[in-house]
Amino acid sequence: MSKIEPKILQEFELFLRNEERSEATIEKYMRDVRCFVGFIGSAEVSKQSVMDYKNKLGRSYAVASANSMIAALNSFLRFCGWNDLCVKQFRVQRQAYCSEEKELTRAEYLRLLEAASKKHNERLNLIIQTICGTGIRVSELQYITVEALHKGEAVVNCKGKNRRIFIVPELKKKLLRYVKEQKISSGAVFITRNGKPVSRNNIWKEMKSLCEQARVAPSKVFPHNLRHLFARTFYGIEKDIAKLADILGHASINTTRIYIVTTGAEHKRKMEHMRLIV
């Protein structure tokens, strides 16, 4: 058994940076580990304390959230050399369909764009279209640069891997007009008044401000849901999950499968079309 000293937390953060993890991943891992430290207080780390923490997560969070926190903690424990203290994640039954309360539809997406236009927030309107039209992560918006627009594609570096993102002609035209109006001659397209890339928190808050006017439930409105809409739309046309995984930058097709799950209503319609009840 050992105690967690502040120094080892700093060393773990440095380790994550040397592993070239994204800033978002580092921030999440450190937040999750500190949550565990807060749980055990000044007590020593033991298998029992880790098990107790796991049980607490199971009572307090959805399974997916609890498992992500366990993954972060296990990574920290392995870094410390305490492999025997790692715990298994909660078992999850793969869902055949998702909740309609969470899936953003194309009609709702269009209403969000209309609401952004009515608020005269062209930057937000184009951010929404860019994420939904390319499938990139909100953290990857920084790679949509003036230089990328002229090439018609952006090279995204995420988790130590590079992938090309095509910018379709209509989106390219819109963004080139925008940077010309904003007098942005180089670098990131979506920036603040100080010239820095727009943060994910600002984008999240601005998107939430559209909900009431767009008549869209707040639970559906966040940047990552635009990526899901892109994935479902692409898969509906191509039916090629391996290609979609490459476009989204997923290392595993199992991750991509989560993105293309449809709602219960769609699932029900497909079952009815089977016409097996006579």
C-alpha positions in Angstrom: 0.0 0.0 0.0 1.2 3.5 -0.8 0.0 7.1 -0.5 -0.5 9.4 -3.5 1.9 12.3 -3.2 1.4 15.6 -5.2 4.8 14.9 -6.9 3.5 11.7 -8.5 0.5 13.5 -9.9 2.8 15.9 -11.6 5.0 13.1 -13.0 1.9 11.4 -14.3 0.8 14.5 -16.1 4.3 14.9 -17.6 4.1 11.2 -18.7 0.8 11.9 -20.5 2.3 14.8 -22.3 5.3 12.8 -23.4 2.9 10.2 -24.7 1.5 13.0 -26.9 -2.0 12.7 -25.5 -4.3 15.6 -26.4 -4.9 18.4 -24.0 -8.5 17.3 -23.5 -7.4 13.8 -22.6 -4.7 15.0 -20.2 -7.3 17.3 -18.5 -9.8 14.5 -18.2 -7.3 11.9 -16.9 -6.0 14.3 -14.3 -9.5 15.3 -13.2 -10.5 11.7 -12.8 -7.4 10.8 -10.9 -7.9 13.8 -8.5 -11.4 12.6 -8.0 -10.1 9.3 -6.7 -7.5 11.1 -4.5 -10.4 13.1 -3.1 -12.3 9.9 -2.4 -9.5 8.2 -0.4 -8.3 11.4 1.3 -5.1 10.8 3.3 -5.6 7.0 3.3 -3.2 4.6 1.6 -4.1 3.2 -1.8 -5.2 -0.4 -1.6 -7.2 -2.9 -3.7 -10.1 -2.4 -1.3 -10.1 1.4 -1.6 -10.0 1.1 -5.4 -12.9 -1.4 -5.3 -14.9 0.9 -3.0 -14.3 3.8 -5.4 -15.5 1.7 -8.3 -18.7 0.9 -6.5 -19.2 4.6 -5.8 -18.8 5.4 -9.5 -21.4 2.6 -10.3 -23.9 4.3 -8.0 -23.2 7.8 -9.1 -22.6 7.7 -12.9 -23.9 6.2 -16.0 -21.9 3.1 -17.0 -20.1 4.7 -19.9 -19.0 7.6 -17.7 -18.0 5.3 -14.8 -15.9 3.2 -17.2 -14.1 6.1 -18.6 -13.1 7.2 -15.1 -12.0 3.7 -14.2 -9.8 3.7 -17.4 -8.1 6.9 -16.4 -7.5 5.6 -12.8 -6.1 2.2 -14.2 -3.7 4.2 -16.4 -2.5 6.1 -13.4 -2.1 2.9 -11.2 -0.1 1.2 -14.0 2.1 4.3 -14.2 2.8 4.0 -10.5 3.6 0.3 -10.9 0.5 -0.8 -9.0 -0.8 -3.1 -11.7 -2.3 -5.4 -9.1 -4.6 -2.6 -7.9 -6.3 -2.1 -11.3 -10.0 -3.0 -11.5 -12.2 -4.2 -14.3 -14.6 -1.9 -16.0 -18.3 -2.5 -15.7 -19.7 -4.8 -18.3 -21.9 -3.1 -20.9 -24.6 -4.7 -23.0 -24.3 -3.2 -26.5 -27.4 -1.2 -27.3 -29.3 -2.0 -30.5 -30.6 1.6 -30.7 -30.2 4.9 -28.9 -32.6 7.2 -27.2 -34.6 9.7 -29.3 -33.9 12.2 -26.5 -30.2 12.1 -27.5 -30.1 11.9 -31.3 -29.9 15.1 -33.2 -31.9 14.9 -36.4 -31.1 16.7 -39.7 -34.2 18.9 -39.2 -33.0 20.0 -35.8 -29.5 20.6 -37.2 -31.0 22.9 -39.8 -33.0 24.8 -37.2 -29.8 25.3 -35.2 -28.2 26.9 -38.2 -31.2 29.1 -38.8 -31.1 30.2 -35.1 -27.4 31.1 -35.4 -28.1 33.1 -38.5 -31.0 35.0 -36.8 -28.6 35.8 -33.9 -26.1 37.2 -36.6 -23.5 34.7 -35.3 -22.0 33.7 -38.6 -18.9 32.2 -36.9 -21.0 29.8 -34.9 -23.2 28.9 -38.0 -20.0 28.0 -39.9 -18.5 26.1 -37.0 -21.6 23.9 -36.8 -21.5 23.3 -40.5 -17.8 22.6 -40.5 -18.0 20.0 -37.7 -21.1 18.4 -39.2 -19.9 18.6 -42.8 -16.4 17.0 -42.1 -17.0 14.8 -39.1 -14.0 16.4 -37.2 -13.8 16.7 -33.4 -14.3 20.1 -31.9 -10.7 20.0 -30.7 -9.6 19.6 -34.3 -11.2 22.8 -35.6 -7.7 24.4 -35.2 -6.6 22.4 -38.2 -9.2 24.1 -40.4 -6.9 26.9 -41.6 -6.8 29.4 -44.4 -4.0 27.3 -46.0 -6.1 24.2 -45.7 -9.0 25.9 -47.4 -6.9 26.7 -50.4 -5.8 23.1 -50.6 -9.3 21.8 -50.1 -8.2 19.5 -47.3 -6.9 19.7 -43.8 -4.3 17.4 -42.2 -5.4 16.6 -38.7 -3.0 15.4 -36.0 -4.7 13.6 -33.2 -3.3 11.0 -30.8 0.0 10.9 -32.7 -1.8 10.0 -36.0 -2.3 12.1 -39.1 -5.4 11.9 -41.3 -6.7 14.0 -44.2 -10.0 15.7 -43.9 -11.6 16.8 -47.2 -13.4 20.2 -47.3 -16.2 19.9 -49.8 -16.4 22.8 -52.4 -19.6 24.3 -50.9 -18.1 24.5 -47.4 -14.8 25.8 -48.9 -16.6 28.6 -50.7 -18.4 29.6 -47.5 -15.3 29.6 -45.4 -13.2 31.5 -47.9 -15.8 34.2 -48.1 -15.9 34.3 -44.3 -12.1 34.7 -43.9 -12.0 37.4 -46.5 -14.7 39.3 -44.7 -12.9 38.9 -41.3 -9.6 39.8 -42.9 -8.0 36.4 -41.7 -5.1 35.9 -44.1 -3.5 32.8 -42.5 -3.8 30.3 -39.7 -7.0 29.1 -38.0 -10.3 30.1 -39.5 -12.3 30.2 -36.2 -10.6 32.6 -33.8 -11.5 35.0 -31.1 -10.9 38.8 -31.2 -7.5 38.2 -29.7 -6.6 35.9 -32.6 -6.7 32.7 -30.6 -8.6 29.5 -31.7 -12.1 29.4 -30.3 -12.2 27.2 -27.2 -14.5 24.2 -27.0 -16.2 25.7 -23.9 -17.2 28.8 -25.9 -18.5 26.7 -28.7 -20.5 24.6 -26.3 -22.0 27.6 -24.6 -22.9 29.4 -27.8 -24.6 26.2 -29.2 -26.6 25.9 -26.0 -27.8 29.5 -26.4 -29.5 28.4 -29.7 -31.7 25.7 -28.1 -34.8 27.7 -27.3 -35.0 29.6 -30.5 -34.3 26.5 -32.6 -36.8 24.4 -30.6 -34.2 21.7 -29.9 -33.8 20.0 -26.5 -30.5 21.1 -24.8 -29.7 17.4 -24.2 -29.1 17.1 -28.0 -27.1 20.2 -28.5 -23.3 19.8 -28.1 -20.5 19.7 -30.6 -19.9 16.0 -30.5 -23.5 15.2 -31.5 -22.7 17.0 -34.9 -20.0 14.4 -35.4 -22.6 11.6 -34.7 -25.0 13.2 -37.3 -22.1 13.2 -39.9 -21.4 9.5 -39.1 -25.0 8.4 -39.4 -25.5 10.3 -42.6 -22.3 9.0 -44.2 -23.1 5.4 -43.2 -26.6 5.7 -44.6 -25.1 6.5 -48.0 -21.9 4.4 -48.1 -22.7 1.5 -45.7 -18.9 1.2 -45.2 -18.1 1.2 -41.5 -14.3 0.6 -42.1 -14.1 3.7 -44.3 -16.1 5.7 -41.8 -13.8 4.7 -39.0 -10.8 6.0 -41.0 -12.6 9.3 -41.7 -13.5 9.8 -38.0 -10.0 8.8 -36.8 -11.2 5.8 -34.8 -8.7 3.0 -34.0 -11.4 0.5 -33.5 -14.6 -0.2 -35.6 -16.3 -0.9 -32.3 -16.1 2.8 -31.5 -17.6 3.7 -34.9 -20.5 1.3 -34.3 -21.6 3.5 -31.4 -21.8 6.5 -33.8 -24.2 4.9 -36.3 -26.7 3.5 -33.8 -30.2 4.8 -34.8 -33.2 5.6 -32.6 -35.7 3.2 -31.3 -38.3 4.6 -33.7 -36.0 3.9 -36.7 -35.3 0.4 -35.3 -39.1 -0.2 -34.9 -39.8 0.9 -38.5 -37.1 -1.6 -39.8 -38.7 -4.4 -37.8 -42.1 -3.6 -39.2 -40.7 -3.7 -42.7 -39.6 -7.3 -42.1 -43.3 -8.3 -42.3 -42.7 -11.5 -40.3 -45.9 -11.3 -38.4 -48.7 -12.9 -40.4 
